[in-house]
Amino acid sequence: MSENQNSIDLRDAGAMRAMAHPLRLRILGLLRMHGPHSVGMLAEATGAASGSISYHLSTLAKHGFVEPAPELERDGRERWWRSAHEVTSLSAESYLDDPERREAAEAMRRTVIDAYHRELLEALDAELGLEPEWIAASDSSDGGAQLTLDEFRELTADLAAVRDKWWAVGREPREGTRAVRWITHTFPRSEQ
């Protein structure tokens, strides 16, 4: 794994397999979106048993995804954890020639896509409780185009720039804000 202060780049099959578990993915997402949590808070948020949460946190810690936050502990009974990075990245081309890493990456990516699907369905269900203007500002769309490889790279870079801009603006809660989520994918279609 190569890392900088805000990102972890997955290259190890073990770390990819660790992230291929839906509960671990959810725990990491909670820590990244809402900051440090105690084991009990994570158990309440996920509906999982505290022992299961502790086990999954130790697996995430082993691979560098989370770290203890002992300064938040009020007593010795409850452990607190934080995400070690804001972003996880995976370069698909880096594992194409390694069957073990390719299999681990595919398992992780399928788990992530399943999580996206569940999150989108939960958002649809939650619309009944939202103000109309928040629903009107939402978007769900797709598109396709015939692009050269260079144009495809430009599209992906443009979307990354939009994501980075709004991530920088909305890192911390402010008056009048609400958590907003975006999910984007760019991928070449198979020739069929």
N, C-alpha and C positions, 0 to 999 in steps of 0.2 A: 504494500500500500504506500503510495506517496501522498503526503499530506501538506496542506498549508494551514494557516490558523483558522480558517472558516470552512474548509472542505476536506473530505476524505475521498481519495480516488481508489476504487476497488480494483485490485489486481489478483488477490488471493482467493482461491476457490473456497477455502474455509470461511472467510468473511462473507462471501457471496451466499453460501449455504446458510450462514447465520441469519442473513437478512431475508431468506426465503421462507421464514416463518411468519404467518400473519400477526400473531400477538407481538412478536419482537418489532415488527414494522410499525404496529400501532403504538407501542410504548415509545419508540424513538420519535414518532410523529408528535405524540403528546409532549415530550420533553422539548422538542424543537419549537413547537408552536406556542406552548404555554409556560415554558421555563421549567426550572427544577421542581421535582415532585418527590414526595416520600413514597415508600413502597405501599403504604396504606392508601394514599391518594390515587396511585396508579391502579391498585386493585379495585377501588371504588369506580374509577373512570372506565375501566375495561370490563368489570364484572368477573375478573379472574381471581383466584385465590392468592393470598399474599405469598405463599410458598412458591407458587408458579411464577409470580412476578419476580421474586428474588432470583429464581433459577434463570429466567430469561434475561434479567439485568446482568447477571454474572457472565452469561454468554455474550451479550452485547459489549460488556466491558473487556472481555478477553480479546475481542477483535477491534477495540479502540473506538467504538461508537458512542459509549457513555462513560462517565466517570463519577465517582462519589462526590457529594457536596456536603462534607462534614460540618462546615460552618453554619449550615441551616438546621442541624439537629438540635432539638431542645433538650433531649435526654438521650441516653444510650440505647433506647428501645426501638427507635424508628430511624432507618437509614434513608438519606436523601440522595437523589441522583440528578445529574444534568447531562444534556447532550454534549459530546466533545466537539462537535462540528455542526455547522448550520446546513451543510449540503453534502450529499453523497453523489459521486459521479462514477460513471462506468463507461469506458470507451469500448464499444462493441468490437472494433477491429483488433483490439489488443488480445483477445482470447480466441479468435477464430481458428488458430492453428493448434490449440490445446484442447483436446476433447474433455478433460476433467473440468477445466475452467469454463468451457462453453456450456457444459451441462449445468454447472452451478449457476452461471449467469442467467441461463434460460429459466431455471427454477425461480431465481430471485425476481427476474423481470415479470414472470407470470404472476407471482404473488403481488407485486406492485400494481400490475394492471387490474387484478381482482380487487385490490383495495380501492383503486380509482373508481371502478364500477360501483362498489358498495357506497362510496362517498357521494357519487353523483345521484344514486337512487335516494340516499338519505336527504340530499339537498332538495330533490323534487318533493319528497314527503314534507319537508320543513317549510315549503312555500306557503302553506296554509296559515302559518303563524307570522309571516312577514308583512311589512307594509307594502302596498302596491308599488311605490316608487323604487323599492329595493328589488322587487321582482322585475320591474320594467328595465332596470339597469343591467340585469343578468343577460347572458348570452349562451346559447348552446348551438354550435354550428360546425360544419365541416366544409371542406373544399378539396379540389383537386385541380391539377394543371399539368400540362406537358412541359417539363423543364429540363434544361441541360444540367449536368452535374454541377457546374459553377452556379447556375441559378438556384438549384436546390440548396447548395451550401449557403447562398445569400439569404434565402428564405429562412433557413434555420438560424442564421446569425441575427437576422432582423427580429425574429421572435425572442431570441435570447436577450437582445437589447431591451425589448419591451419589458420582459420579465425582470431584468436587472433594475430597470428604472423604477418600477412600482414596488419592487422588494425594498429598494433603498428608501423610498418615501414612507412605506408602511411598516417598518420594522417594529415600532413601538405603538401601543394603543394611545389614541388621543381622543379628545372630546369630539363626539359625533361620529367616531369611526366604528366599524363593525368588521370582524374578521371576514375577509374575502379570499376565495380560493380560485386558482386557475390551474388548468391541466392542459398541456399542449403536447402534441406528438407530431413529428414530421417523419415520414418514412416513404421509401420508394415502393410503389405497387409492383407486385409480381406480374410478369407478362402472361396473361391468360386469355 
